[in-house]
Amino acid sequence: MPRIPRSYLPPAGTFHVTILGVNSTAIVRDDRDRLFLLGLFAREIVERQWRVIAWCLLDTHLQFIVDCMLTSLSAGMQRMNGTHA
């Protein structure tokens, strides 16, 4: 089942977010890379006042459940993924 378009989502709420590598390839290579990505994630949590309910980082993806404003989530994900790429 396809995901709901972002334009249909409420302006604030609890969202399940996934960062996934292309073709399920690794998004982190080693512990240093993991710490770098978690540092970027922590920066967005603090600066954008996200309330993270749960998170999981595996080699191929990062998933988290967050309570926040949708515009804040969009901007934070763009900065985090753009920096990590």
DRENPAPA-199204 format. One record per atom (N, C-alpha, C): residue number from 1; x, y, z negated; atom name; residue in one letter. Coordinates in Angstrom, 2 decimals. Layout:
# residues N
+--------+---------+---------+---------+------+------+
| kolkol |      c1 |      c2 |      c3 | semi | segu |
+--------+---------+---------+---------+------+------+
|    NUM |       X |       Y |       Z |   CA |    A |
...
+--------+---------+---------+---------+------+------+
//
This chain:
# residues 85
+--------+---------+---------+---------+------+------+
| kolkol |      c1 |      c2 |      c3 | semi | segu |
+--------+---------+---------+---------+------+------+
|      1 |    0.84 |   -1.18 |    0.00 |    N |    M |
|      1 |    0.00 |    0.00 |    0.00 |   CA |    M |
|      1 |    0.89 |    1.25 |    0.00 |    C |    M |
|      2 |    0.67 |    2.18 |    0.89 |    N |    P |
|      2 |    1.51 |    3.38 |    0.95 |   CA |    P |
|      2 |    1.27 |    4.29 |   -0.25 |    C |    P |
|      3 |    2.26 |    5.12 |   -0.52 |    N |    R |
|      3 |    2.12 |    6.05 |   -1.65 |   CA |    R |
|      3 |    1.17 |    7.19 |   -1.28 |    C |    R |
|      4 |    0.66 |    7.87 |   -2.31 |    N |    I |
|      4 |   -0.23 |    9.02 |   -2.12 |   CA |    I |
|      4 |    0.62 |   10.21 |   -1.68 |    C |    I |
|      5 |    0.20 |   10.97 |   -0.67 |    N |    P |
|      5 |    0.96 |   12.17 |   -0.28 |   CA |    P |
|      5 |    1.08 |   13.14 |   -1.45 |    C |    P |
|      6 |    2.24 |   13.80 |   -1.56 |    N |    R |
|      6 |    2.47 |   14.74 |   -2.67 |   CA |    R |
|      6 |    1.41 |   15.84 |   -2.72 |    C |    R |
|      7 |    0.88 |   16.22 |   -1.57 |    N |    S |
|      7 |   -0.13 |   17.29 |   -1.55 |   CA |    S |
|      7 |   -1.41 |   16.88 |   -2.27 |    C |    S |
|      8 |   -1.61 |   15.58 |   -2.52 |    N |    Y |
|      8 |   -2.80 |   15.10 |   -3.24 |   CA |    Y |
|      8 |   -2.57 |   14.99 |   -4.74 |    C |    Y |
|      9 |   -1.33 |   15.14 |   -5.18 |    N |    L |
|      9 |   -1.01 |   14.98 |   -6.60 |   CA |    L |
|      9 |   -1.42 |   16.21 |   -7.41 |    C |    L |
|     10 |   -1.69 |   16.03 |   -8.70 |    N |    P |
|     10 |   -2.03 |   17.17 |   -9.55 |   CA |    P |
|     10 |   -0.81 |   18.06 |   -9.78 |    C |    P |
|     11 |   -1.00 |   19.33 |  -10.14 |    N |    P |
|     11 |    0.13 |   20.24 |  -10.34 |   CA |    P |
|     11 |    1.01 |   19.87 |  -11.53 |    C |    P |
|     12 |    0.49 |   19.08 |  -12.45 |    N |    A |
|     12 |    1.27 |   18.62 |  -13.61 |   CA |    A |
|     12 |    0.75 |   17.24 |  -13.99 |    C |    A |
|     13 |    1.62 |   16.43 |  -14.57 |    N |    G |
|     13 |    1.17 |   15.11 |  -14.98 |   CA |    G |
|     13 |    2.33 |   14.19 |  -15.29 |    C |    G |
|     14 |    2.02 |   12.92 |  -15.33 |    N |    T |
|     14 |    3.01 |   11.88 |  -15.56 |   CA |    T |
|     14 |    3.24 |   11.17 |  -14.24 |    C |    T |
|     15 |    4.51 |   11.14 |  -13.82 |    N |    F |
|     15 |    4.87 |   10.62 |  -12.51 |   CA |    F |
|     15 |    5.88 |    9.48 |  -12.63 |    C |    F |
|     16 |    5.75 |    8.48 |  -11.77 |    N |    H |
|     16 |    6.72 |    7.39 |  -11.65 |   CA |    H |
|     16 |    7.60 |    7.73 |  -10.44 |    C |    H |
|     17 |    8.89 |    7.88 |  -10.68 |    N |    V |
|     17 |    9.82 |    8.34 |   -9.63 |   CA |    V |
|     17 |   10.87 |    7.27 |   -9.38 |    C |    V |
|     18 |   11.22 |    7.08 |   -8.12 |    N |    T |
|     18 |   12.25 |    6.12 |   -7.74 |   CA |    T |
|     18 |   13.24 |    6.77 |   -6.78 |    C |    T |
|     19 |   14.52 |    6.58 |   -7.04 |    N |    I |
|     19 |   15.58 |    6.91 |   -6.09 |   CA |    I |
|     19 |   16.10 |    5.57 |   -5.61 |    C |    I |
|     20 |   16.00 |    5.32 |   -4.32 |    N |    L |
|     20 |   16.37 |    4.02 |   -3.76 |   CA |    L |
|     20 |   17.35 |    4.21 |   -2.62 |    C |    L |
|     21 |   18.39 |    3.39 |   -2.59 |    N |    G |
|     21 |   19.35 |    3.44 |   -1.50 |   CA |    G |
|     21 |   18.73 |    2.95 |   -0.20 |    C |    G |
|     22 |   19.24 |    3.43 |    0.92 |    N |    V |
|     22 |   18.76 |    3.02 |    2.23 |   CA |    V |
|     22 |   18.96 |    1.51 |    2.38 |    C |    V |
|     23 |   17.93 |    0.81 |    2.82 |    N |    N |
|     23 |   17.96 |   -0.65 |    2.95 |   CA |    N |
|     23 |   18.38 |   -1.34 |    1.65 |    C |    N |
|     24 |   18.01 |   -0.71 |    0.53 |    N |    S |
|     24 |   18.33 |   -1.24 |   -0.81 |   CA |    S |
|     24 |   19.83 |   -1.38 |   -1.06 |    C |    S |
|     25 |   20.62 |   -0.53 |   -0.41 |    N |    T |
|     25 |   22.06 |   -0.53 |   -0.69 |   CA |    T |
|     25 |   22.32 |    0.18 |   -2.02 |    C |    T |
|     26 |   23.49 |   -0.03 |   -2.56 |    N |    A |
|     26 |   23.85 |    0.56 |   -3.85 |   CA |    A |
|     26 |   23.84 |    2.09 |   -3.80 |    C |    A |
|     27 |   23.30 |    2.70 |   -4.85 |    N |    I |
|     27 |   23.36 |    4.16 |   -4.97 |   CA |    I |
|     27 |   24.48 |    4.58 |   -5.91 |    C |    I |
|     28 |   25.03 |    3.62 |   -6.66 |    N |    V |
|     28 |   26.20 |    3.85 |   -7.51 |   CA |    V |
|     28 |   27.20 |    2.73 |   -7.26 |    C |    V |
|     29 |   28.50 |    3.08 |   -7.29 |    N |    R |
|     29 |   29.53 |    2.09 |   -6.97 |   CA |    R |
|     29 |   30.20 |    1.51 |   -8.20 |    C |    R |
|     30 |   30.30 |    2.32 |   -9.25 |    N |    D |
|     30 |   31.03 |    1.89 |  -10.44 |   CA |    D |
|     30 |   30.53 |    2.69 |  -11.65 |    C |    D |
|     31 |   31.13 |    2.44 |  -12.82 |    N |    D |
|     31 |   30.68 |    3.12 |  -14.04 |   CA |    D |
|     31 |   30.86 |    4.64 |  -13.95 |    C |    D |
|     32 |   31.92 |    5.07 |  -13.32 |    N |    R |
|     32 |   32.16 |    6.51 |  -13.17 |   CA |    R |
|     32 |   31.03 |    7.16 |  -12.36 |    C |    R |
|     33 |   30.63 |    6.50 |  -11.30 |    N |    D |
|     33 |   29.53 |    6.98 |  -10.45 |   CA |    D |
|     33 |   28.20 |    6.97 |  -11.23 |    C |    D |
|     34 |   28.00 |    5.91 |  -12.04 |    N |    R |
|     34 |   26.79 |    5.84 |  -12.87 |   CA |    R |
|     34 |   26.73 |    7.02 |  -13.84 |    C |    R |
|     35 |   27.84 |    7.31 |  -14.49 |    N |    L |
|     35 |   27.88 |    8.43 |  -15.44 |   CA |    L |
|     35 |   27.64 |    9.76 |  -14.75 |    C |    L |
|     36 |   28.17 |    9.90 |  -13.54 |    N |    F |
|     36 |   27.95 |   11.13 |  -12.78 |   CA |    F |
|     36 |   26.46 |   11.32 |  -12.47 |    C |    F |
|     37 |   25.81 |   10.26 |  -11.98 |    N |    L |
|     37 |   24.38 |   10.34 |  -11.67 |   CA |    L |
|     37 |   23.56 |   10.59 |  -12.94 |    C |    L |
|     38 |   23.90 |    9.92 |  -14.03 |    N |    L |
|     38 |   23.17 |   10.15 |  -15.29 |   CA |    L |
|     38 |   23.39 |   11.56 |  -15.80 |    C |    L |
|     39 |   24.57 |   12.13 |  -15.56 |    N |    G |
|     39 |   24.82 |   13.52 |  -15.93 |   CA |    G |
|     39 |   23.93 |   14.48 |  -15.14 |    C |    G |
|     40 |   23.78 |   14.21 |  -13.85 |    N |    L |
|     40 |   22.88 |   15.03 |  -13.02 |   CA |    L |
|     40 |   21.44 |   14.90 |  -13.51 |    C |    L |
|     41 |   21.04 |   13.68 |  -13.84 |    N |    F |
|     41 |   19.70 |   13.41 |  -14.34 |   CA |    F |
|     41 |   19.48 |   14.17 |  -15.66 |    C |    F |
|     42 |   20.45 |   14.10 |  -16.56 |    N |    A |
|     42 |   20.35 |   14.79 |  -17.85 |   CA |    A |
|     42 |   20.23 |   16.30 |  -17.66 |    C |    A |
|     43 |   20.99 |   16.85 |  -16.72 |    N |    R |
|     43 |   20.91 |   18.29 |  -16.45 |   CA |    R |
|     43 |   19.49 |   18.69 |  -16.05 |    C |    R |
|     44 |   18.87 |   17.92 |  -15.18 |    N |    E |
|     44 |   17.50 |   18.24 |  -14.75 |   CA |    E |
|     44 |   16.52 |   18.10 |  -15.91 |    C |    E |
|     45 |   16.70 |   17.08 |  -16.73 |    N |    I |
|     45 |   15.82 |   16.88 |  -17.89 |   CA |    I |
|     45 |   15.85 |   18.11 |  -18.80 |    C |    I |
|     46 |   17.04 |   18.58 |  -19.10 |    N |    V |
|     46 |   17.20 |   19.71 |  -20.01 |   CA |    V |
|     46 |   16.74 |   21.02 |  -19.37 |    C |    V |
|     47 |   17.26 |   21.32 |  -18.18 |    N |    E |
|     47 |   16.97 |   22.61 |  -17.55 |   CA |    E |
|     47 |   15.51 |   22.76 |  -17.13 |    C |    E |
|     48 |   14.88 |   21.67 |  -16.76 |    N |    R |
|     48 |   13.50 |   21.75 |  -16.27 |   CA |    R |
|     48 |   12.47 |   21.31 |  -17.31 |    C |    R |
|     49 |   12.97 |   20.98 |  -18.50 |    N |    Q |
|     49 |   12.12 |   20.60 |  -19.63 |   CA |    Q |
|     49 |   11.21 |   19.41 |  -19.30 |    C |    Q |
|     50 |   11.80 |   18.43 |  -18.64 |    N |    W |
|     50 |   11.06 |   17.21 |  -18.36 |   CA |    W |
|     50 |   10.97 |   16.39 |  -19.64 |    C |    W |
|     51 |    9.86 |   15.67 |  -19.81 |    N |    R |
|     51 |    9.73 |   14.71 |  -20.90 |   CA |    R |
|     51 |    9.80 |   13.33 |  -20.28 |    C |    R |
|     52 |   10.96 |   12.71 |  -20.40 |    N |    V |
|     52 |   11.18 |   11.39 |  -19.80 |   CA |    V |
|     52 |   10.67 |   10.33 |  -20.77 |    C |    V |
|     53 |    9.79 |    9.50 |  -20.29 |    N |    I |
|     53 |    9.17 |    8.46 |  -21.11 |   CA |    I |
|     53 |    9.99 |    7.17 |  -21.05 |    C |    I |
|     54 |   10.50 |    6.84 |  -19.87 |    N |    A |
|     54 |   11.32 |    5.64 |  -19.69 |   CA |    A |
|     54 |   12.18 |    5.82 |  -18.45 |    C |    A |
|     55 |   13.34 |    5.16 |  -18.44 |    N |    W |
|     55 |   14.17 |    5.19 |  -17.24 |   CA |    W |
|     55 |   14.99 |    3.91 |  -17.15 |    C |    W |
|     56 |   15.44 |    3.60 |  -15.94 |    N |    C |
|     56 |   16.24 |    2.41 |  -15.69 |   CA |    C |
|     56 |   17.15 |    2.70 |  -14.50 |    C |    C |
|     57 |   18.44 |    2.51 |  -14.69 |    N |    L |
|     57 |   19.41 |    2.67 |  -13.60 |   CA |    L |
|     57 |   20.02 |    1.32 |  -13.28 |    C |    L |
|     58 |   19.83 |    0.89 |  -12.05 |    N |    L |
|     58 |   20.47 |   -0.33 |  -11.52 |   CA |    L |
|     58 |   21.35 |    0.10 |  -10.35 |    C |    L |
|     59 |   22.16 |   -0.81 |   -9.85 |    N |    D |
|     59 |   23.06 |   -0.46 |   -8.74 |   CA |    D |
|     59 |   22.30 |    0.09 |   -7.53 |    C |    D |
|     60 |   21.13 |   -0.46 |   -7.25 |    N |    T |
|     60 |   20.40 |   -0.10 |   -6.04 |   CA |    T |
|     60 |   19.35 |    0.99 |   -6.21 |    C |    T |
|     61 |   19.02 |    1.34 |   -7.46 |    N |    H |
|     61 |   17.98 |    2.36 |   -7.64 |   CA |    H |
|     61 |   17.95 |    2.91 |   -9.06 |    C |    H |
|     62 |   17.35 |    4.09 |   -9.17 |    N |    L |
|     62 |   17.04 |    4.72 |  -10.45 |   CA |    L |
|     62 |   15.53 |    4.91 |  -10.47 |    C |    L |
|     63 |   14.90 |    4.46 |  -11.54 |    N |    Q |
|     63 |   13.46 |    4.68 |  -11.71 |   CA |    Q |
|     63 |   13.23 |    5.36 |  -13.04 |    C |    Q |
|     64 |   12.26 |    6.25 |  -13.07 |    N |    F |
|     64 |   11.89 |    6.85 |  -14.34 |   CA |    F |
|     64 |   10.45 |    7.31 |  -14.33 |    C |    F |
|     65 |    9.89 |    7.42 |  -15.52 |    N |    I |
|     65 |    8.55 |    7.94 |  -15.72 |   CA |    I |
|     65 |    8.72 |    9.25 |  -16.47 |    C |    I |
|     66 |    8.14 |   10.31 |  -15.94 |    N |    V |
|     66 |    8.37 |   11.65 |  -16.47 |   CA |    V |
|     66 |    7.06 |   12.44 |  -16.53 |    C |    V |
|     67 |    6.95 |   13.24 |  -17.56 |    N |    D |
|     67 |    5.83 |   14.16 |  -17.74 |   CA |    D |
|     67 |    6.35 |   15.55 |  -17.42 |    C |    D |
|     68 |    5.82 |   16.20 |  -16.37 |    N |    C |
|     68 |    6.34 |   17.52 |  -15.98 |   CA |    C |
|     68 |    5.42 |   18.18 |  -14.95 |    C |    C |
|     69 |    5.81 |   19.38 |  -14.56 |    N |    M |
|     69 |    5.13 |   20.08 |  -13.47 |   CA |    M |
|     69 |    5.64 |   19.50 |  -12.14 |    C |    M |
|     70 |    4.75 |   19.35 |  -11.18 |    N |    L |
|     70 |    5.14 |   18.77 |   -9.90 |   CA |    L |
|     70 |    6.19 |   19.62 |   -9.18 |    C |    L |
|     71 |    6.06 |   20.94 |   -9.23 |    N |    T |
|     71 |    7.06 |   21.81 |   -8.57 |   CA |    T |
|     71 |    8.43 |   21.64 |   -9.20 |    C |    T |
|     72 |    8.46 |   21.47 |  -10.51 |    N |    S |
|     72 |    9.72 |   21.25 |  -11.22 |   CA |    S |
|     72 |   10.33 |   19.91 |  -10.82 |    C |    S |
|     73 |    9.49 |   18.90 |  -10.69 |    N |    L |
|     73 |    9.97 |   17.58 |  -10.29 |   CA |    L |
|     73 |   10.56 |   17.62 |   -8.89 |    C |    L |
|     74 |    9.87 |   18.27 |   -7.99 |    N |    S |
|     74 |   10.34 |   18.38 |   -6.60 |   CA |    S |
|     74 |   11.70 |   19.08 |   -6.53 |    C |    S |
|     75 |   11.81 |   20.21 |   -7.21 |    N |    A |
|     75 |   13.06 |   20.98 |   -7.20 |   CA |    A |
|     75 |   14.20 |   20.21 |   -7.86 |    C |    A |
|     76 |   13.90 |   19.56 |   -8.97 |    N |    G |
|     76 |   14.92 |   18.79 |   -9.69 |   CA |    G |
|     76 |   15.41 |   17.60 |   -8.89 |    C |    G |
|     77 |   14.50 |   16.90 |   -8.23 |    N |    M |
|     77 |   14.90 |   15.75 |   -7.42 |   CA |    M |
|     77 |   15.72 |   16.18 |   -6.22 |    C |    M |
|     78 |   15.33 |   17.30 |   -5.63 |    N |    Q |
|     78 |   16.09 |   17.81 |   -4.47 |   CA |    Q |
|     78 |   17.52 |   18.14 |   -4.89 |    C |    Q |
|     79 |   17.68 |   18.83 |   -6.03 |    N |    R |
|     79 |   19.03 |   19.20 |   -6.46 |   CA |    R |
|     79 |   19.83 |   17.95 |   -6.87 |    C |    R |
|     80 |   19.20 |   17.05 |   -7.60 |    N |    M |
|     80 |   19.90 |   15.85 |   -8.07 |   CA |    M |
|     80 |   20.33 |   14.98 |   -6.88 |    C |    M |
|     81 |   19.42 |   14.70 |   -5.96 |    N |    N |
|     81 |   19.77 |   13.87 |   -4.81 |   CA |    N |
|     81 |   20.74 |   14.57 |   -3.87 |    C |    N |
|     82 |   20.59 |   15.87 |   -3.69 |    N |    G |
|     82 |   21.51 |   16.61 |   -2.82 |   CA |    G |
|     82 |   22.92 |   16.63 |   -3.37 |    C |    G |
|     83 |   23.06 |   16.74 |   -4.67 |    N |    T |
|     83 |   24.39 |   16.74 |   -5.30 |   CA |    T |
|     83 |   25.00 |   15.35 |   -5.28 |    C |    T |
|     84 |   24.19 |   14.36 |   -5.54 |    N |    H |
|     84 |   24.71 |   12.99 |   -5.62 |   CA |    H |
|     84 |   25.03 |   12.41 |   -4.24 |    C |    H |
|     85 |   24.37 |   12.89 |   -3.20 |    N |    A |
|     85 |   24.61 |   12.37 |   -1.86 |   CA |    A |
|     85 |   26.04 |   12.62 |   -1.46 |    C |    A |
+--------+---------+---------+---------+------+------+
//
